[in-house]
Amino acid sequence: MGWLILFGLALAALLALWRFARLAGAPLQLAAAALLFAVAGYAWQGSPTLPGQPAPPNQDVMQPDTAFATERTNLMERFGNEAQWLDFADALHRMGRDQMAVVAIKSGLRKYPRSADLWVGLGNALVTHAGGMISPAAQFAFDRAAAIAPDHPGPPFFLGLAYAQAGQIDKAEAVWRELLARTPADAPWRADLVQRLAVIEQVRVRMNRGAPGR
């Protein structure tokens, strides 16, 4: 019975990733390989023939989407192979597997090394995994995306977002103002960009009012 339950759970997890995370192709194959690896590990170390006993309630809570996950549909391709790798990484983040999300995007980059979207996704995944800190590796990923696609709004937008989340508002403002200067008036992300710059200005005003001697 233990084996039946184990295989049933593995199949249910795979179906959930296919149905709700919209995985297909290589990302789905990677997820299936990970599940098979987990089953093999249980077969080696587990004891499915022993009687079951109640386990304590699961305290794991699904993590909310990152700002990158919620905003990228306005600036990046929503469909295609590269988008599927990013969807897979988003699903892993929601399950609290941020390191695996980094690994997943690196796997996608091995297949699509000149994908600006995946390089931006890697930068975001590295920042998320580091708890909001922009490491040299994350900075390199954003810079690599910008070098591949200089006119792509994604690299500067999400680099600025990473700066803002890290509290480096001066850097965020500089990157976003440069992007705004070359953003068409009818671009779907322009209003959001203008609003974020306005928020930065409000934050700066409040900081100046609270500074000594003001």
Backbone hydrogen bonds, N-H to C=O, Kabsch-Sander energy under -0.5 kcal/mol:
donor,donor_aa,acceptor,acceptor_aa,energy
5,I,1,M,-2.3
6,L,2,G,-2.3
7,F,3,W,-2.7
8,G,4,L,-2.2
9,L,5,I,-2.5
10,A,6,L,-2.2
11,L,7,F,-2.4
12,A,8,G,-2.3
13,A,9,L,-2.5
14,L,10,A,-2.1
15,L,11,L,-2.5
16,A,12,A,-2.2
17,L,13,A,-2.1
18,W,14,L,-2.0
19,R,15,L,-2.7
20,F,16,A,-3.1
21,A,16,A,-0.8
21,A,17,L,-0.8
23,L,17,L,-1.5
28,L,24,A,-0.5
29,Q,25,G,-2.0
30,L,26,A,-2.5
31,A,27,P,-2.2
32,A,28,L,-2.4
33,A,29,Q,-2.3
34,A,30,L,-2.1
35,L,31,A,-2.2
36,L,32,A,-2.4
37,F,33,A,-2.2
38,A,34,A,-2.0
39,V,35,L,-2.4
40,A,36,L,-2.5
41,G,37,F,-2.3
42,Y,38,A,-2.1
43,A,39,V,-2.4
44,W,40,A,-1.7
45,Q,41,G,-2.5
46,G,42,Y,-3.1
50,L,47,S,-1.4
63,Q,94,R,-2.4
70,T,66,T,-1.7
71,E,67,A,-2.0
72,R,68,F,-2.1
74,N,71,E,-1.8
75,L,72,R,-1.1
76,M,72,R,-2.5
84,Q,80,G,-1.6
85,W,81,N,-1.6
86,L,82,E,-1.8
87,D,83,A,-2.5
88,F,84,Q,-2.3
89,A,85,W,-2.2
90,D,86,L,-2.4
91,A,87,D,-2.3
92,L,88,F,-2.1
93,H,89,A,-2.3
94,R,90,D,-2.3
95,M,91,A,-1.2
96,G,93,H,-2.3
97,R,92,L,-3.0
98,D,96,G,-0.6
101,A,97,R,-1.7
102,V,98,D,-1.7
103,V,99,Q,-2.0
104,A,100,M,-2.6
105,I,101,A,-2.1
106,K,102,V,-2.2
107,S,103,V,-2.0
108,G,104,A,-1.9
109,L,105,I,-2.3
110,R,106,K,-1.5
111,K,107,S,-0.8
111,K,108,G,-0.7
112,Y,108,G,-2.5
115,S,112,Y,-1.5
116,A,114,R,-0.8
119,W,115,S,-2.0
120,V,116,A,-2.4
121,G,117,D,-2.5
122,L,118,L,-2.4
123,G,119,W,-2.2
124,N,120,V,-2.5
125,A,121,G,-2.7
126,L,122,L,-2.6
127,V,123,G,-2.1
128,T,124,N,-2.8
129,H,125,A,-2.6
130,A,126,L,-1.6
131,G,128,T,-1.6
132,G,127,V,-3.0
133,M,130,A,-0.5
135,S,133,M,-1.0
139,Q,135,S,-2.6
140,F,136,P,-2.4
141,A,137,A,-2.0
142,F,138,A,-2.2
143,D,139,Q,-2.6
144,R,140,F,-2.7
145,A,141,A,-2.0
146,A,142,F,-2.1
147,A,143,D,-2.1
148,I,144,R,-2.0
149,A,145,A,-2.3
152,H,149,A,-1.7
157,F,153,P,-2.1
158,F,154,G,-2.7
159,L,155,P,-1.9
160,G,156,P,-2.5
161,L,157,F,-1.9
162,A,158,F,-2.1
163,Y,159,L,-2.4
164,A,160,G,-2.6
165,Q,161,L,-2.4
166,A,162,A,-1.5
167,G,164,A,-1.4
168,Q,163,Y,-2.5
169,I,167,G,-1.4
172,A,168,Q,-2.2
173,E,169,I,-2.7
174,A,170,D,-2.1
175,V,171,K,-2.3
176,W,172,A,-2.5
177,R,173,E,-2.8
178,E,174,A,-1.7
179,L,175,V,-1.9
180,L,176,W,-2.8
181,A,177,R,-1.9
182,R,178,E,-0.7
182,R,179,L,-1.0
183,T,180,L,-1.4
187,A,184,P,-1.6
190,R,187,A,-1.4
193,L,189,W,-2.1
194,V,190,R,-2.7
195,Q,191,A,-2.2
196,R,192,D,-2.3
197,L,193,L,-2.1
198,A,194,V,-2.0
199,V,195,Q,-2.1
200,I,196,R,-2.0
201,E,197,L,-2.0
202,Q,198,A,-2.1
203,V,199,V,-2.5
204,R,200,I,-2.4
205,V,201,E,-2.2
206,R,202,Q,-2.3
207,M,203,V,-2.3
208,N,204,R,-2.4
209,R,205,V,-2.1
210,G,206,R,-1.6
211,A,208,N,-0.7
214,R,211,A,-1.8
